Amino acid sequence: MAYASIASLMRTVELLLTLKSPIQSLICDHREEILTLNEKVSSLEVFLKNSERSNVSEEMTDLEAWIKEVANVVEYTIQLRLTEAVMANDEMQKETAREMFCDSLQQVAEDISRVQKESMKIQQKGKQASKKSLVQGSSSAKDVLNVKKNMVGRDDQRKRLLEDLTRGSSGELKVIPILGMGGIGKTTLAKEVYNDVSIRSHFDVRAWATVSSHHNIKEILLSLLRSRMGDTFYMEDEAELADMLQKSLKSRRYLIVMDDMWSSKAWDDVRQCFPSENNESRILLTTRDTDVACYAGTENFSLQMSFMDPYESWNLFKSAAFANEELPSEYETIGKQIVDKCQGLPLTIVVVAGLLSKSERTIEDWENIAQDVMSFVTNDPDKQCLHVLGLSYNHLTSNLKACLLYFGAFPEDREISVKRLVRLWIAEGFLKLEKDFEGEAAKCLKDLVDRCLILVCEKKWDETEIKSCKVHDLIYELCLREAQSQNFIMNDIVFHYLDLDEDDGSDEIAQSHDIVLDLDDEPNPVPPKCRHLSRHKIGPCKRWTEHDDIHCGYYRALLTPELHHLIRGQRDDDVDDNNYFLKRTRSIISLSNYCPLPNFTLESEIIHFKLLRTLDLSPIEVESFPSQILCLIWLRYLALSGGLIDIPPEVCRLWNLQTCIVKGSSSRCIIFPEQIWELMQLRHLKLNAFYLPNPPSVSAEEESSYLVLSNVQTIYGLSARSCTKEVISGIRNVKKLGIYGDKDDCEDSRLFDNLVHLHQLEKLRFGLLTPWKFGDATIPSAKSFPAMLKKLELNGTCLRWEDMNIISELPNLEVLKVLSVIHDNEWYPVAGGFTQLKLLLIDSTSLNYWKATDDNFPALECLVLRSCYFLAEMPIEFAYINSLQLIELYNCMPKLEASAAQIQQEQEDIGNKPLDIRILKSSRSRC
């Protein structure tokens, strides 16, 4: 991980040289020394990048460990000294801080020079004995998002499982276990049948929950309820959740999938939630444990998954390695040798195929990989699978390794939002120094998915973008092993996720879910149950929560006496180590569920975490902006929750801030101070509602580089009153914009006089509290919208349906969502509009008559209608839209469902490709 450390240091140094900040005068005094340091660090970055293509010798491994340690210490020292300079209270302290910074700068320059000299020696020696690395060869043209999604092989097992789920030999509830070792394809098969058309039509209700090795009953219940009802549930009592689930399933034919069940106790904890009625309901569970399958399963209904035969293995390998490409004949012999050594284990096959798809396509490369795979052949399939996964991991570049290992810091089987993951990757400094960090992150994500190291959980409606992902539990185990061996992530990041009830009483589970600092006197190795934890001076897990306040989350821990001892140094023998750990901690992320705490305030101890990059307290609601955060000048990612948060002017101290998210149920408009414009690194700003003042006036020659948020990508919750010419000019590069307001805000603003100047804007959302009409009961011309606009959401705008004719003229519009209020109830679209529209969503409007033809929506692929209570039918002419693939209905009239079926039948009659009709019982969809 030396490259990640060097990249992070480079980024810090370059920002010091280029940004205007509170420490600008101090930087100017030492600019030459910092420039020299930057050159040396850059040379090390080039050296490490080149060394990735060489065989890793013991000498090189030792040097990389040294480079990593030196880079971390250098960055830590620079940031700590600059923090002291910024936070100095008087001139004497400031002068002392300046002198210490000067001395430290000389010392770190000497440290870097010594490392640089050693790297030059190794460069001069050369690496004649090293074999050519397979990293970063010419990539295949495979795009994982376009690969055929159907399962390869397992046809007989899939057919049998579909029959067991749908045949009506008796009406009793049946539990069907899918049994097999890790990586055999249990979850893949379960997902395949779960999403099958015949299953969707057969069952009234479908719900899915991942159990995992350390099961949490409340999380399982919440997962099932979210699948069933599509709502956000807070931390209700477990018994209430169980009762809610049981009532939602009562008198309905349901299919429940319990994925990755490890113990009979997990089954006992949830089995009473599932009504046993004679309506042919089914429960499908996947497990590695034969005892669990026998204990929970209905007799004669267990499905044992075996290894793939050679024919299935070869087809899976070809599909994963070459997608739709033809395999050259000269590769077939060596390819089959590789597949044969995978011993029919699907996960091993696809990971090796992913590795080959990223290699240079030469026989020599394939022979090298075949030799590596053969060297790992053992009689234990689990061990062999881990060996092969390690082989694929070793062929990753350093930035990809860092991105993958980051999954080890989340709970096992946790589905992670890609947006959140990408922003955390960026904040942690894992990515190369590119202006388009999001684009670079997307490439990394795609690369890891292509290599079959990351599992895609959910995609956008058009399959072009990943919404959430996770890793297989065997890859998760690899991440933990590598992270611990390299002191990666766990050395710098404290994660907290707490899912237990007060009366749970299980110390074992508590240890696996409470991520804490060590409060014991004796340093001990990391216990197996405690995996998301710093390895710096840690021991057996100890709860950071008070006995009657267990649910409160990580920051209530800052109020406990034990942590006061740790921070305030009341244990003299540990004070240096404890202070070192606190200062070195880079990220604190709460992974618990939403946790409202009345009158919660953040204690001053947060200032001891001086070098934090990431602070995510989003599950914990606070009532005011924690002023202690203003001391964290290196903070890049900040997430809070609260309805009454005002931002102080001192926010300008957070000059490294990239992402600022404030969640909350309140519609109160937060007022930002003028100093917000000094946060030049800001990329994502997301709140419920906020007012952004005009940027301070500056001279003409400075306008292009000062007080303009030139890096901003996303802004949500911006008041319509803030959309002045000056503000719009200051956010001119924004790509996603959400505008919030009420009737007065919108009427007082000159919104459409200015939006047209957002030349990079691709997504625009209006969220209005009170019904509002653009102008005089209409909207401006299409030319008032940004030309590049692709996605438009209108919520509560009180438009008329005829106003959609103006919107239909937008030349690049691909997605249109119309929600809540529409002024009238009949829609007659004009011909020639919506030429690029692919998705149309209409939700909660009074529309009762819709007259349209296929010419009105010539490119439409997906139509979603939600809560359209008054619409009885949709235009039959939609059957003639050749591009239409999906109609999704939720909470609509039975007549409208029949109308959709009629369109589907008409499409089949005229020979068009099959149209997918989804009648949802929950509001959860991908649109």
TORNU-459598 format. One record per residue (C-alpha): residue in one letter; x, y, z. Coordinates in pm, whole numbers, plus 32768, in hexadecimal, padded with zeros to 4 digits. Last residue first. Layout:
N
AXYZ...
This chain:
927
C71C0819B7B98R725B806B7C41S712680077CFFR70A980037E65S6F40806F7E76S6EC87F1D7EEEK6DBB7E367E5EL6E437E6F7D03I6D937E117BC1R6EB07DE47ACBI6E6E7DBC7958D6F987D58787DL6F587D7E7708P6FC37C5E7628K706E7CBE74E0N6F7D7D3673D6G6EC57C3A72FBI6D7C7CF272C2D6CBE7C0573A5E6DC57C1174B6Q6DB27D8C74C5E6C377D7C74D2Q6C477C8B75F7Q6D2B7D7576BBI6C4C7E9E766AQ6B1F7DD876E9A6BDB7D7B7826A6C207EEC7865S6AAD7F3A783AA6A577E257930E6B3D7EC47A31L6A93801279ECK69417F727A29P69BF7EE27B71M69FE80497BE4C6B6080AE7C4AN6C31807E7D83Y6D7180377CC4L6D8F7FF97B51E6EC97FB47A86I6EC87FA1790BL700E7F217877Q70B67EEE7727L70327FFE763ES71258035751CN70387FC2740BI6F2580B07477Y6DFE800973C7A6D617F7E7504F6D5C80E27585E6C3C81187492I6B5780787595P6B6881C5764EM6B52819177C7E6A1B812D7882A6955817079BFL6A15829D7A44F6972832B7B7EY6A4682887C8EC6B9882C67BEAS6C5082587D24R6D8982037C5FL6DB181E47AE6V6F0381857A56L6F46817378DEC709880ED7866E713480E4770CL70A48217765EA715D8277751DP703582DD7440F6F64837A7555N6E61845474A5D6E7D83897362D6E00824F7419T6CB682FD7449A6C1A83C37564K6AD1840F7610W6AE083FC7789Y69AB8428785EN698F841979DAL6AC684D47A50S6A9785477BB8T6C0685187C10S6CAE843A7D10D6DDD83C57C45I6E2883D07AD2L6F7883437A60L6FF0835178F7L713D82AE789DK71E182A77746L719B840576BEQ7279845A7593T717784E4749DF7091855F75AEG6FCF863274B7G6F75860F7347A6E0185E67378V6D51869F748EP6CEF85F675D4Y6B7A85FF7630W6B6385DC77A8E6A2885FE7877N6A0F863179F1D6A64879A7A43H6B52885A7B2BI6C5387497B6DV6CCC87157CD1S6D8785E77D57L6E9C856B7C74V6F0685897B08K704C84D57AB7L70EC85037960V7225844678F1E72D7845977A1L72C885CE774FN73CF8627764BP730A870D7560L721A87AB765AE70E587DF7583S700F86F37655I703287E97773I6F6488E276ADN6E5987DD7668M6E5F877E77D7D6DBE88CF781BE6C82883B7782W6C6E875778B0R6C478885798EL6D4D88CE7A92C6D0A88D87C06T6E7F88C07C55G6E6A87C27D6EN6F8886E77CF8L701B870F7B9CE714886337B4FL721B866B7A17K733685917993K740785C8785AL744C873F785DM756B87997771A74BC88CD76E1P7477896B7833F730789CF784ES72818B2277E8K72918AB7767BA716E89CB76BES70918AFB76DBP701B8B7C7829I6F1F8ABF78FAT6DA98AF77916A6CA48B757A09D6D308CD879FCG6E998C9D7A5FF6EED8B3A7AC0K6DCB8ACA7B92W6DEB8A6B7CFFP6D4B89717DE6T6DEA898D7F3EL6F2088DF7FBEL6FDD88D57E76G70E087D47E07F716588257CAER727387377C2FL736D87717B16K746586717A8EE756386AA7976L75EA880679C4Q7739884F791CH76C7898E7869L76278A27799CH75E48B7878F4V747F8B15789AL742D8B137A0AN74468C8F7A1ED73138D387992F724F8C0279E9L726A8C3C7B5CR72298DAB7B73S71C58D877CDED70A58E2F7D97E6F9F8D437D04C706A8C117D5FD70B38C707EC3D6F508CE67F00K6EB58BA07E84D6F998AC27F51G70F88A4F7F13Y71F089417EB8I72D2891C7D8CG739C87DE7D53L74C787F67C6CK75A186E87BD2K76C0873E7AE5V7746887E7B87N785289317ABCR77B98A8E7AD3I779D8A8D7C4CG781B8BF17C7CS776C8C6D7B41I76248BE47BC6V76618C9B7D0DE76A98DE77C62K75848DD27B70T749B8D877C8CC74138C2E7CDCS74178C647E54R72A38CAF7E68A72628B597DD5S73058ACC7F0EL740D89C37ECCG73AC88717F5DY749987997E90I75E888017DF9T76C7870A7D43Q780687307C77V78BB88587D16N7A23887C7CA7S7A0D89E77C31L796E8A647D6FV79C28BCD7D14L7A4B8CAD7E22Y7B9C8CD17D77S7C2A8C447C34S7B618CD17B11E7AFA8E107BC4E7C578E7A7C28E7C9F8F5E7AFFA7B498FFF7B15S7B6D906E7C7EV7A988FC27D81S79358FE77E00P78E28EF17F13P78198DC67E9BN76A18DF57EA0P75FA8D487FC3L759D8BD67FC3Y74588B858075F74218A1F80DDA731E890C80CAN732D87958108L74A5879180ECK75A7870F7FF3L76EA87B97F8BH77D886E47EBCR792187557E1EL79B288597F0DQ7B2988877ED9M7B168A057EC5L7A6E8A308016E7A918BAB8016W79328BD87F8CI78A48B5780D4Q79288C988172E77EB8D50810BP77328C9C8220F76428B8281D1I74D98BA3823FI74238A5F8289C72BA8A5C820DR71D289A882FBS712E887B8259S718687A38383S71AC862B8355G73258631834EK745D85E4828BV758D86C6826EI768F865A816EC77D587138126T78CD86708038Q7A1A87007FC6L7A9687BE80F8N7C0A881580E9W7BD289868146L7B19892D8283R7B878A758322C7A838B268249V797B8A8C832EE79D88BA4841DP78A88C63839CP77C38B7A8463I76D48A8383BBD757E8A6A845AI74F3891284AFL738D88FB8527G730E87C1847CG742486D084C7S74FE85C78426L766D85E783D4A775E857882C2L78B786118290Y79BB85978197R7B04864A8154L7B7386B782B0W7CD9873682BBI7C7C8872837FL7BD687B18498C7BBE88D28591L7A6F893F8500I79E387EE856BQ79F0886686D3S78D489578682P77DE88388664F76C988CC8589S758B88C48653E747887CF86A9V752C86898665E7492854E85D3I756F841985D1P755E833084A2S7614843483CBL7744844E84ABD784084258392L798E84CB83D3T7A99848E82CBR7BEE852E82A8L7C4085468419L7D9685D78469K7D4F867B85B8F7C95855F8660H7CD6860987AFI7BE2871B8749I7AC8861F8766E7AF7861F88DFS7A2F876388F2E78E686AA8921L77E5868E880DT768886E4887EF754D8611888BN741886C3890DP733885AC888EL73F4848A87ECP7367840B86A4C741682C88635Y7408826484C9N74AC810F84AAS761680CF84FBL773380FA8406S77CF822684AFI790B829183FFI7A3D832384A8S7B62835383BFR7CCC83C383D5T7D40834E852BR7EB083AE8545K7E7484BA864CL7DA883D38726F7EA482BA86FFY7FC98397875CN7F0C841E8888N7ECA82BD88FDD8030824D88CBD80BB83798985V7FBF83608AA0D7FE281ED8ADCD80C481EB8C0ED802083248C9AR7EC382958CABQ7E0583D68CEEG7E6684438B91R7D3C851F8B42I7CD984558A12L7CE382F78AA5H7C5D83578BF9H7B4184198B59L7B0582E38A88E7AD182148BBDP79F8831C8C64T78F683128B4BL7898844C8A8BL795A83FD8950A789A82B88941R7762838488FFY781983C187BBY781F825B8746G76B281FE8753C758A8237883AH74F880DC8839I75B080688970D752481788A4ED74C580C18B8CH7611800E8BB0E76E581308B34T7792810489E9W78FB80DE8988R78EC7F65899EK7A387EB289C8C7AD47DE588B6P7BFF7D128916G7D477DC388CEI7DCA7EDF8805K7F137F9787F7H7EFB7FF68688R7E3A7EE885D3S7D187FCF8599L7BCA7F228584H7AD17E928493R7B1E7D2684E3C7AC07CDC8646K7A4D7B728655P7BA57AE78601P7C467BA68720V7D517C9D86B1P7E917C4E8769N7EBF7CCE88CBP7F507E098964E7F2D7DFF8AE2D7E927F208B9DD7D367EFF8B12L7C7380238A7FD7CA77FC48916L7BED80A58826V7A98802F87B5I79CD7F9586A0D789B7EFC8735H77F17DFD8650S78CA7CC68664Q790E7CF287D4A77A07D1C8821I77547BDA876AE783D7B1A884ED77CD7BD58983S76647B718948G75837C0D8A4CD747C7C7F8957D73D07D508A62E743F7EA389E5D73EF7E51887DL75097E2A8784D754D7EC38630L767C7F9C866CY77637FFF8554H789C80C38599F79CC80F284C2V7B16817E853AI7C0D81B68423D7D8681E7841EN7E2D80A18477M7D007FD1840DI7D17805C82B0F7E5C7FA28261N7F417F078365Q7FC97E338247S7F847CDE82E0Q7E3E7D5A8377A7DBA7DEA8232E7E287CB68171R7D6E7BC78256L7C397CA08271C7C257CD280F9L7C557B5D80BAE7B387B0E81A9Y7A5E7C0480ECI7AC47B537FACL7A417A128047D79077ACA80BCH78BF7B447F5DV78E47CBB7F3EK77E07DD17F3EC77327EB87E47S76367FCF7E20K75B580BA7D13I7679803E7BE4E763C80FD7AA2T75DF80997940E74D67F927992D73BE80717910W72FD806F7A5AK743280BC7B27K74EE7F977BB4E74DD7ED27CF7C75B27DD27DABV76E67DC37CCBL77E77CDA7D62I79517D4C7D78L7A817C6F7D31C79F97BED7BE7R7B1E7C887B28D7A287D587A60V79917DCC7BA9L7AE77E3E7C22D7B287EF57ADBK79CF7F927ADCL7A04801A7C3BC7B5B80A37BE3K7AD581477AA7A79B481E27B6AA7AAE82697C68E7B7583107B51G7A3883B07ACAE79D884287C24F7B3484B67C5BD7B2585827B1BK7C45866F7B60E7D3085497B84L7E3385017C8EK7E0F838A7C9CL7D1382F87D88F7D36826D7EE7G7D3D83C07F93E7C52836380B1A7B6284768049I7B5383F27EE5W7B0F828E7F54L7A0883158045R795B83D27F2DV795C82997E55L78CB81C17F6BR77B582B87FB7K774A82CC7E4DV777181537E26S7684810F7F46I77047FE5800AE76557E988044R76E87E088183D77337C938162E783B7CAB8276P78417DF88328F79137F0A8288A7A8B7F3582B8G7ADA7E0C81DBF7A397EBF80B4Y7B5C7FB580C3L7C417E9B8057L7BB47EB67EF6C7BF6802A7ECEA7D5680097F5BK7DA87EE77E76L7D217FAA7D4CN7E0480D07DA2S7F317FEA7DC2T7EFC7F3D7C73L7E5D7DE77C81H7F1B7CAB7C27N7F4A7C487D92Y7DD07C4A7DC5S7D9B7B4D7CACL7E9B7A657D49G7DFF7A987E9FL7CAE7A307E13V7D5778F87D8CH7DEB78A77EDFL7C9C78E87F8BC7BF377F67E9AQ7CFF76F27EDAK7CCB770E8050D7B5476DC802DP7B8175BE7F32D7C6074FC8028N7D2073EB7F71T7E1274EE7EF2V7E6C75887DA2F7F1776D77DDAS804076977CF6M7F4F76417BDDV7EBA779F7BEAD801178407BD2Q807A77627AAFA7F3677AC79F6I7F6F791E7A34N80C9790B799AE8046783B7876W7F39793F7831D80387A55782DE811C79957740I7FFB79427657T7FBD7AB5762DR7E897B837675E7F197C8B7755S7E5F7C5E7899K7D187CFA7908S7C367BE7787FL7D257AE87915L7CEA7B6C7A75G7B727B6E7A41A7B827A0779C7V7C4779A87AFFV7B3C7A4F7BD4V7A2379AF7B0BI7AB078507B30T7B04786F7CA1L79A478E77CF0P790C77CE7C1FL79C676AC7CC7G79E675967BC3Q7B4375277C26C7BED76717BD1K7D0D759E7B4CD7C34752A7A28V7BEB769479CEI7D5D76E179A8Q7D9A75AC78D3K7C6876047803G7CF9775B77BDI7E4C76C8775CT7DA475F27653E7CA976FA75E1Y7D9E781675B5E7E1277B67457S7CA677A273E9P7C6379137422L7B36793F7509E7A2079FA7455E79AB7B347505N78557B5A75A4A78D17B4F770AF7A417AEE76EBA7ABA7A967846A79707A6B78FFS78AE79BC77EAK79D778E67787F7A11787A78EFL78A2782B7929N7898775877ECW79D2769E7854S794E765779B2E780175DD792BY78AF74E47840P79AC74777946D789C742D7A4CM784875367B49F787574DE7CB6S7740746B7D6EM7621752E7E00Q754574637EEBL73D774CA7ED4S730374768006F7192742C7FCCN717E72C2803DE711C732381A1T70D2749481D3G720C75508234A726575FA837BY731D74EA843BC739C74258310A7424755B8260V74BA75E183A4D7564749383E7T75EE748B8284D769675DD82B6R76FE76AB8188T75AE77598177T74B377F4808BL7347781B80F0L720878198024I70BF784480D9R6F8177ED801CS6E1078418029E6D2077457F8EN6BE177E08022N6B9076F2813AE6C0477D5824FS6D4077DB8323P6D7D79488374F6EEF79AA8372C6F617A78849CQ6F7E79408576R70AA78CB84A9V718079FC84FCD725179A9862FD723C783285F8W72DF785684A4A74017921852EK742278208646S744A770D8544S758977B484D3W7640783883A3M753278C382BDD75C279638183D748179DC80DCM732879C88175V723E79E6804CI70CB7A138094L6FC179C27F92Y6E5F7A207FEER6CF779BC7FAAR6C317AB78071S6B377A83818BK6C297B15828BL6D747B8A81FBS6D567CF88265K6CCE7C8D83B6Q6DFE7BB283F6L6EEE7CC68397M6E477DC6847AD6E467CCF859AA6FB97C8B856CL6FFF7E00855AE6F377E3F8696A6FF37D2A8749E713E7DC386E1D70DC7F178769E70EC80258661M723A80AC85F0Y71CB817084BFF712580DC8391T714581728238D703580F18152G70397FFA8030M6F297F1E80C0R6F997DB98082S71097DE08032R71257EE78143L706E7E028233L71567CDF81E6S728D7DB28216L72067E48835AL71BB7CEE83E5I73197C738392E73B47DAE8426K72F07D7D8568I73557C128582N74C87C4E855EH75897B2684D7H76FB7AFD850BS77497A0583F3S76727AAF82ECV74F27ADD82E2T74AE7B838192A733E7BD8816DW72547BC38040A70E17BF98016R6FDD7B907F13V6E677BC27F3FD6D3B7B5C7E6EF6DF27A327DDFH6DAF79867C91S6DE47AB37BABR6F3B7B0D7C2FI6F9D799E7C3AS6F3C79637ACEV70007A967A60D713E7A207B0DN71D87B1C7BFCY71E17A347D2AV724879127C48E738A79BA7BDAK73C77A587D2CA73C279027DD6L74AB78727CCFT75A6798C7D00T758A796E7E79K75DE77FB7E73G76F578177D71I7804772C7DF3G78D4784D7E7FG78B077DB7FE6M7849766F8007G76F075E87FB9L758775C7802AI745676727F98P734A764380A2I71D676368049V70DE7689815CK6F78762D8108L6E3476CE817EE6D1175E28148G6C2D75F48019S6C76749C7F98S6CFA74127E4FG6CE075757DCAR6E1775A07CF5T6EA876FF7CFCL6FDF76FE7DD6D703B75927DA5E700E75B77C2DL70EB76EB7C1DL71F376337CE8R71ED75087BFCK721B75E77ACCR733B76A57B6BQ73E475627BD3D73C674D57A74D7444761479D0R756E763B7ABBG764076CC79A0V7679783E795FM758B79197A26N74DE7A22795CK75697B85796CK75FB7B957810V771E7C857823N76C17DEC77D8L77097E7F792EV784C7DBA793ED78D57E68780BK79C57D7D775FA7AAF7E26766DS7BD47D6676F4S7CDC7E2A77A8S7E357E58771AG7F127E107840Q7EEF7EC67985V7F8D7DC47A64L80017C7C79CFS815D7CAD7A4EK82877C49797FK836E7B617A33S84777BE77B15A85D47B5F7AFCQ865E7C857A3AK85E47D7D7B3FG86D07EA07B23K87ED7EE97C0DQ87D980597BB1Q8669806E7C12I86B67FC77D5EK87C180C87DA9M86D781E27D42S85D281667E3AE86D481747F50K872C82DA7EFAQ85BC833D7EFAV858682A58052R86A5836E80DFS862884AB8035I84C9847A80C0D854F846D8223E862B85A081E9A850086658165V843985F18295Q853D8688837DQ855887D582C7L83DF87FE82C4S83D087A48434D84BF88BC848FC83F889BC83C6F82AE89438453M8338895885B4E83A78ABE8576R82538B1C84EBA81A18A7B8613T82798B3E8708E822A8C808652K80B78C348657Q80C08BDF87C7M816C8D2A8814E807B8DEA8736D7F488D6587E8N7E448C5087D3A7EF08B5886EBM7DF08A818632V7E7B8AC284D6A7FE68A8D853AE7F97895085FDT7EDC88C884D2L8008891783F5R80EB885084DBL7FFA872784E1Q7FCA87288369I813C872B831ET818B86208421Y8075853383B5E80D185568248V823E850C8294V81EA83ED837EN810483488280A820183748168V831882E38242E824A81B382A1K81DE816D813DI833A819E80B1W83C880AE81B6A82C57FA48166E830D7FD57FF4L84817FAC8035D844D7E6780F0T83777DDC7FD7M847A7E477ED5E85917D907F8DE84B97C5A7FB2S84787C617E3DV832A7CB97D9BN833F7C6E7C29S83257DA77B5AR81FF7E607ABEE819C7EFD7C09S83007F817C23N82B380887B1DK81A081217BF0L827B81147D23F839881CB7C76V82AD82D17BE3E821C83197D3BL837A83277DCES83D9842D7CC9S82A184F57D22V830084EE7E93K8453857F7E3EE83BC86917D65N82BB86E97E71L83CB870B7F77T848388007E98L834488C97E66I830788C77FDFE8465894C8022E84348A5D7F1ER82DF8AC37FA7H83528AEC810CD82E58C538153C81C58C2D805CI81418B038121L81358BCE8261S807A8CE781AFQ7F7F8BF2811CI7F2A8B468264P7DBE8BB7826FS7D968B388109K7DC38B997F9EL7E108A5B7EE5T7F2989FE7DF7L806189B07EC0L7FB8891F7FF3L7ED388567F10E800387C37E64V809987587FB0T7F5C86AC8029R7F2685FB7EDEM808985837ED1L806C84F88033S7F3084397FD8A7FD383AF7E9DI810483437F68S8029828D8064A7F5C81E57F53Y809B817C7E9EA812E80E37FD8M800080008000
